[in-house]
C-alpha cells in the first residue's frame, strides 16, 4: 500500500512559504523559495522549494524547475562554495521526508 500523500494543509514546505513556520529566507522568486535548513548537514545547507505544491519533481511545471537551479547557483556563489551537492529526493526509498 502506498504512503498517504501529504495535503496542502499538512505540507511543512507550504507552511514555511506562507510564513506559518519561521525560516531564514535566502532567495525568493515568484516561483520558488529558499531557506537555510534547521538541521544542517554542512555549512550553508539550504533548501530550494517550489511555491507549487507537488509531492515529486515530475509533478512540477517546467518553469518552477527552470527557476530553481539559478537560485542554487546564487547560494553557492554567495557562500563561496567550491564543493557542494545539489540533491532532489523523490519518494520514500530516495529518503524524501
DAHUNOR-V479561 format. One record per backbone hydrogen bond with DSSP energy under -0.5 kcal/mol. NH is the residue of the N-H (numbers start at 0). CO is the residue of the C=O. If there is no record, write none. Layout:
# DAHUNOR-V479561
<<NH	CO> <NH	CO>>
This chain:
# DAHUNOR-V479561
<<9	6> <10	6> <14	10> <15	11> <16	12> <17	13> <18	14> <18	15> <19	14> <20	14> <24	22> <25	33> <26	33> <28	31> <32	48> <33	26> <34	46> <35	23> <36	44> <39	36> <44	41> <46	34> <48	32> <48	46> <50	30> <52	50> <58	55> <59	56> <63	60> <64	60> <65	61> <66	62> <67	63> <67	64> <68	64> <69	65> <70	66> <71	67> <72	68> <73	69> <74	70> <75	71> <76	72> <77	73> <78	74> <79	75> <79	76> <80	75> <93	90> <94	91> <95	90>>
